[in-house]
């Protein structure tokens, strides 16, 4: 969706160092852009395998977690290092002030193109949907769905990759148990909010649909919300997808057992989510395709 010229996204370098977005032909000479590019080169030098998991470029879109770092309330901190006291403190915080700052920063960054709507991505929004909707009452959501038995070990692999840059000794089983409870809590909170605030602002998109035809998937999401999608945007998305296939920077290998988990244990913890989204709304054939 970042390829659509009629929308705007949060570029990595501006997420790192917010400011009004300048013309793109000036970016490479901007010291902030150069610093972001250097930081990414260092990150992937320290752990080359991370790029296969989460590929970032200074000019490309990034999760809006960076904006929450300014309020010191984000899982970036305890994902990158084992800080139990921070986690306990973070769990008690009201996220509305952080989302208000998030909104103000987006206004500032997009002040040179205020007519273009934002497209943002961050899985942790599932944790904070009440606060998000209080600050962004007209927000629309594309909620993506994938087999949790695949997602949880994948996320654990990402967390251990980031932590490995900062810490020498990693407790893989502790990370597995933490991520299992954390992510299950997020999706359960999202189900509650959807029931209380209405499902019409959500569009459910399944992993195999996105992989098989991403342009069609985006088009159906836009149709659901009554949003325009130009032919030129579709062409640019198709070109980008051809140039950036899965596995471009290597394969991402992970096993639940490496984190003290088993697929049945993961599926059991997500049973309410599975019944609602991966069984009730998908036939068994589609579920099996997601498991394959």
N, C-alpha and C positions, 0 to 999 in steps of 0.2 A: 504493500500500500504506500510505502515511502516513494515509489516511483511515480505516483500521481502528482503532476505539477499543480493541481488545484487544491492540494492539501499540504499541511506542513507537519514535520516530525521534529523530534528533539535529537539533533545531531550530537554525537559523542563529545566533540570538542566544546560545544556550547553547554552541554549538560555538566561538563567538568568546570567550566569557567563561564557562567551565564553573562550575557550582555545582548543588546539588540543585534539581531542577525545581519551581518553586512552582506554585500553582494558576493556571490560565490567565487567570482574570479579574484577576490582579494584574500581568500582564506589561507592559501598556502604561505603567504607572506606574513600572516598574523602570528605573533609570538605565542599566543595561546594555542593556536592550531599546531604549531611546531612542537610545543610542550606535550600536547595530547598524543601526537604521533610518536614522539620519543618514548613516552610512558608505555604505550602499547607495544612498541618494539621491545622494551625491557621486559614487560610481562611475558610475552611469548618466547623471549630468550630464556627466561627463568624456567618456564614450563611450556615447551613447544606443543605438548598435547592439548593445552587449553584451547588452541585455535580451532581444533576439530569439534570442540564442545560448544564454544561460544565465540564466534568470529566477530571481531570489532574492527572498525576502521574509524579514523578521526572524523571523516565526513559523513559516515553512515549513521543510521538511526540507532539509538540506545534506549534502554529502559530508563524511565524517569526517576529511578531510585536516587540518582545523584542529587536531585532537588531536595529530597528528604534529609540528606546528609547535613544540610545547612541547619536543620532543626535538631540534629543528633538523634533522630528517631527512624532507624531503618535497620533491617536485618543484614545489611552489608557489614556492619561492625561485628556481629557475633557469627556471621558466616565465615569471615576471614580469620577469626581467632576465637578461641574458647574463653568466653567472658561471662560466666554465669550471673554475676551481679548485674551486669548491663542487661542481660536478657530479662531478669526479674524486674528491673526498673522499667525497661521498655514495655513490657506487658501491661504495666499500670498506666501508661500515658494515654491522654486524650489526643487523638490524631487530627482533630479538626484544625487547630492552629497550624499544624504542619501542612495540611492541605490548603489552607488559606495562603500560606507562603508559596506553596507549589503553584497555585493559581496566579499569584502576583509575578512570580518568576517567568511563567509562560507568557504572560502579557508583555513583560519586558523583552523577552527574547523575540517574540513574534510581533513586536511593535512596528517593524518595518513591513509586515505583511498581515495586518490585522484581519483582512477579509478572508483569509484562508483558514478553514477549520483544522483543528489538531487531530492527529492520529497518534495515540500513545500506547505503550505496552509495558506492563509490569504485573507478573503473576501475584505479587503481594497485595495488589489492590483487593483481591478476594478477602483478605483479612480485614480491610478497612472500608468496606462498601458503604456503611452507614455514614461515616465521615465524608467519604468522597461524594455521595449523593447530596449531603447537606451543602457542600461547597459548589458542586457541579450538578445542579438539579436536572439539567437537560442532557446529561451524559448518556451515551449509548454504548453497549458492550457486546463485543464478539467474544463469547466464552468458548475456548477451545477444549476439546475432550480427547483424552487418550487413556489407554489401559494403565491404571495406577501401578501395576506390577512392572511396567516398563518405565514409567515416569520417576518413581521414587529412587531406584538405583541410579538412574541417569542424573537426577538432582544431587544425590549423594556424591557421585563422581565429580560433578562440578564443584561442590563445596570442598571436597578434599583437595581438588586441584588448586583452588584459591588459597585454602589454608596452608597448603604445602609451601607456598611462597613465604608465609609469615611464621610458620611453626615447624619445628623439627619432628616432634613426636605427635602422631595423629591417632586418635581413638576411633577407628572406623565403625565399630559397633555402636558407640555412643552417638556418632553422627547419624547412623542409620535409624536408631530409635527416635532421635530428636526430629529428623526430617519426616519420618512417618507420622508422628503426632502433629507436627506443625502443619504439614500440607493437608492432612485429613481435617484438621480444625478449620483451615481456610475454606475448603469446599463446603463443609457443613455450615459455616457462617454464610457463605454465598447462597446456599439453598434457603436458609432462613430469610435473608434479605429479599430474595426473589419472591418468596411467599408473601412477605409483608408489604413490599413496595410494588409488586407487579412484574410479570415476566415479559411484558411487551417491549421493554427497553433492552432485552437480551436476545442475541442470535446465537444458537448453538451450532458449533462447527466441529466436525469430527476429524481426527488426525488423517485417516485414510483419504477423506475428501480433499483435504488441503494438499496432500502429497500427490494425489492423482491428477488434480486440475486446480491449481491455486488461483488462476485467473477467474474461473467459473465460481469458485468458492467466495472470492471477494465480491464478485458481481452479485451473487445471491444475498450476501450480507448487506450490500448497498441497497438492493431492492427491498429488503426487509425493513430498512429504516427510511426508505424514500429518498435516498441520497443519490446524486448523479455520479456516473462513472463514464468518462468519455472514451471513445475508441482509441484515442492516442494514449490515454492512461493504460488501457488494457494492453496495447501493443508494447508499451514500455515495461509493464509488469512481465509479459511473456518473454521479452528479450532478457530481462534481468534474471528470470528463473532459468533460462537456458544457460546463461553464463555463470550461474551459481547453483549447481546441482548439489544434492545431498552428497556428503563425503568429499567435497572439493578439497578440504584440507586434511583429509584422512578420516578413518573410521573412529567412531566413539564406542568403545567396548566397556561393558559394565555387567556385573552380576549382583543380584540381591544378596547372595550368600556372602559376598565380600564385606557386607555391612551388617552381618548378623541377622539378616532377614530372609524370609522365604516368600515366593510369590503367593501361596495360599494365605499366609499371615497378612500380607499387604492387602490382598483382596478382601479379606475378612474385615480389616479396619475400615475399608472404604465401602462396606456393604450397602449403606444407605445411598451413597452417591451412585454406585453401580446400578442399583435397582431403579433409580430415577432417570439416569442419563444413558447408561450403556446397555441397559436391557429394555427398559420401558419405551425408550425412544428409538432404539435400534433393534433390528431383528438379530437372531442368533448368528446368522451368516456374517453380518457386518461385524459383530463382536469378535467372531473367530478371525476375521480378516485383520482386525486390530491386534490380535494376539500373535499373528504370524509375522 
